[in-house]
Amino acid sequence: MFAIAIAIIALDQIAKALIRGELVPGERTDLALGIDLTRVRNSGIAFGLFSDGGDALVVGFTAVALGLILTWFTLDTLRPGLWVGVGLLTGGAIGNLADRIIDGAVTDFIDPPLWPAFNVADIAITAGVFVIALSAMTPAPARDAPT
């Protein structure tokens, strides 16, 4: 779980640094299939949700959600695949939280048509939630009864 989280944080921060170094805010570059690279400042959570809520709401929501997921993980470590989802979600959340603490907003840059811009951390968060939901639907292995 920690290795996945660290890999996601590193990949996310490297990608954002490259975008900040190459594009000015609002600049748009065609990538492929109608998807653009666009440097966007996002003051909300994933995909710009709650952008008018202020930093306290966003940081508080992130901390509570991450705390609940990590608590579930520590209480149910044998659930198949849960560690992958928690690693993805944790890495993505920390990647975006680092931006918010350092810059006051998150750098988004993948801009498909008809969808808000997003970043590597948002992809990891979405994938993590999906894996956690699948894991929650999978029966946990039976624990051996104490003898």
C-alpha positions, 0 to 999 in steps of 0.5 A: 500500500505504501509503495503504491501511494509513494509511486502515485505521489511521485508520478503526480508531482513530476507530471504537474511540475512538467506541466507548470514548467511548460505551460502558462495557466490557461494555455492549451496544447492538443494531445490526441483524440480531442484531449488537450493539455491545459494548465488549470488551477483547481481550488476544489476536490477531484474534478473541481467539485466544491471549488467554492467551499474554501480550503478548510472544507476541502482539506477537512473533507480529504482528511476525514475521507482518508482517515476513514479509509485508512481505518478500514484498511487497518481493521480489515487487512485480509480483504483481497485487493483493499491494499491496492485501492487504499494505496491508489486513493492515499497517493492521489489524495496526498498528491493533490493535498501537497499542491493545495498546501504549497500552491493554494490550488491543485494543478490539473492538466488533462482536459478531455472534451465535455469533462472537467480537467484532471490530473494523475492524482485524480485518476488514482483517486478514481481508480482507488475508489473503484478498487475499494468498492470491488474489494468491499463487494468481495467476501473477506476471508474467514479469520482463524478462530483462536485455539 
